[in-house]
């Protein structure tokens, strides 16, 4: 809507002494320039329309943001569940490692005892063999002595 009144402007020119034909052409030219210039500027309706469009885009972004927040919450829940499972599995692995260490220490102790008992068995076996050979030697000596 233009605020320039070309009819009023033409009448003022005619009252000032400008011929009627020239005043009308001059008023129409100014009206034309005024309209062209004002078409370049945004109007209140343009701003209202733009505001409506911006609000619509903001609403769409809010919906998307809400969906992303929901997905983020779901992912956080899954991460907590995975962390809990991993912590439990790590605790089980630590328990198994400690059991293996205890079993290995027990095995080493039993092996050491076996080595020690093995040495005693060999020592006792050597003593028995020596006694047997000595008795055999005595028996042969007595047998040879009796045969003569």
C-alpha positions as CSV (number, residue, x, y, z in Angstrom):
1,X,0.0,0.0,0.0
2,X,1.5,3.3,-1.1
3,X,1.4,6.4,1.1
4,X,2.1,8.7,-1.9
5,X,-1.0,10.4,-3.1
6,X,-0.4,11.2,-6.8
7,X,-3.7,13.1,-7.2
8,X,-2.9,15.4,-4.3
9,X,0.6,16.0,-5.7
10,X,-0.8,16.8,-9.2
11,X,-3.3,19.3,-7.8
12,X,-0.5,21.0,-5.8
13,X,1.6,21.3,-9.0
14,X,-1.4,22.7,-11.0
15,X,-2.1,25.2,-8.2
16,X,1.6,26.2,-8.4
17,X,1.2,27.0,-12.0
18,X,2.4,23.9,-13.8
19,X,0.2,22.9,-16.8
20,X,-2.3,20.1,-16.0
21,X,-0.8,17.6,-18.5
22,X,2.7,18.1,-17.2
23,X,1.5,17.9,-13.5
24,X,-0.3,14.5,-14.3
25,X,2.8,13.1,-16.0
26,X,5.1,14.3,-13.3
27,X,2.7,12.8,-10.6
28,X,2.5,9.4,-12.4
29,X,6.3,9.2,-12.8
30,X,6.8,9.9,-9.1
31,X,4.1,7.3,-8.3
32,X,5.9,4.8,-10.5
33,X,9.3,5.5,-8.9
34,X,7.8,5.3,-5.4
35,X,6.1,2.0,-6.2
36,X,9.4,0.5,-7.6
37,X,11.4,1.6,-4.6
38,X,8.9,0.3,-2.1
39,X,8.7,-3.1,-3.8
40,X,12.4,-3.5,-2.9
41,X,11.6,-3.2,0.9
42,X,10.0,-5.8,3.1
43,X,6.5,-5.1,4.3
44,X,4.9,-6.0,7.6
45,X,3.2,-8.9,5.8
46,X,6.6,-10.1,4.6
47,X,7.9,-10.1,8.1
48,X,4.8,-11.9,9.4
49,X,5.1,-14.5,6.7
50,X,8.8,-14.9,7.4
51,X,8.1,-15.1,11.2
52,X,5.6,-17.9,10.5
53,X,8.1,-19.8,8.3
54,X,10.8,-19.4,11.0
55,X,8.5,-20.7,13.7
56,X,7.6,-23.7,11.5
57,X,11.3,-24.5,11.0
58,X,11.9,-24.1,14.7
59,X,9.1,-26.4,15.5
60,X,10.5,-29.0,13.1
61,X,13.9,-28.6,14.7
62,X,12.4,-29.1,18.1
63,X,10.7,-32.3,17.0
64,X,14.0,-33.6,15.6
65,X,15.9,-32.5,18.7
66,X,13.4,-34.4,20.9
67,X,13.8,-37.5,18.8
68,X,17.6,-37.1,19.0
69,X,17.3,-36.7,22.8
70,X,15.2,-39.9,23.0
71,X,17.8,-41.8,20.9
72,X,20.6,-40.4,23.0
73,X,18.8,-41.5,26.2
74,X,18.4,-44.9,24.7
75,X,22.1,-45.1,23.8
76,X,23.1,-44.0,27.2
77,X,21.0,-46.8,28.7
78,X,22.6,-49.3,26.4
79,X,26.1,-48.0,27.3
80,X,25.4,-48.4,31.0
81,X,24.1,-51.9,30.4
82,X,27.3,-52.8,28.4
83,X,29.5,-51.2,31.0
84,X,27.7,-53.3,33.7
85,X,28.2,-56.5,31.7
86,X,31.8,-55.7,31.0
87,X,32.5,-54.9,34.7
88,X,30.9,-58.3,35.7
89,X,33.0,-60.1,33.1
90,X,36.1,-58.4,34.2
91,X,35.3,-59.4,37.8
92,X,34.8,-63.0,36.7
93,X,38.1,-62.9,34.8
94,X,39.9,-61.6,37.8
95,X,38.4,-64.3,40.0
96,X,39.4,-66.9,37.4
97,X,43.0,-65.5,37.3
98,X,43.3,-65.6,41.1
99,X,42.0,-69.2,41.1
100,X,44.5,-70.1,38.4
101,X,47.3,-68.4,40.5
102,X,46.2,-70.4,43.6
103,X,46.0,-73.6,41.6
104,X,49.4,-73.0,40.1
105,X,50.9,-72.2,43.5
106,X,49.4,-75.4,44.8
107,X,50.8,-77.3,41.9
108,X,54.2,-75.9,42.4
109,X,54.0,-76.9,46.1
110,X,52.9,-80.4,45.2
111,X,55.7,-80.6,42.6
112,X,58.3,-79.5,45.1
113,X,57.0,-82.1,47.6
114,X,57.1,-84.7,44.9
115,X,60.7,-83.8,44.0
116,X,61.6,-84.0,47.7
117,X,59.8,-87.3,48.2
118,X,61.3,-88.6,44.9
119,X,64.8,-87.9,46.3
120,X,63.9,-89.7,49.5
121,X,62.6,-92.7,47.5
122,X,65.8,-92.8,45.5
123,X,67.9,-92.5,48.7
124,X,65.8,-95.2,50.4
125,X,65.9,-97.4,47.3
126,X,69.7,-96.9,47.2
127,X,70.0,-97.9,50.8
128,X,67.9,-101.0,50.3
129,X,69.9,-102.0,47.2
130,X,73.1,-101.6,49.2
131,X,71.7,-103.8,52.0
132,X,70.6,-106.4,49.4
133,X,74.0,-106.4,47.7
134,X,75.7,-106.6,51.1
135,X,73.5,-109.5,52.1
136,X,74.0,-111.2,48.7
137,X,77.7,-110.6,49.1
138,X,77.7,-112.2,52.6
139,X,75.6,-115.1,51.3
140,X,78.0,-115.8,48.5
141,X,81.0,-115.5,50.8
142,X,79.4,-118.0,53.2
143,X,78.4,-120.3,50.3
144,X,81.9,-120.2,48.9
145,X,83.3,-120.7,52.3
146,X,81.1,-123.7,52.8
147,X,81.9,-125.2,49.4
148,X,85.5,-125.3,50.0
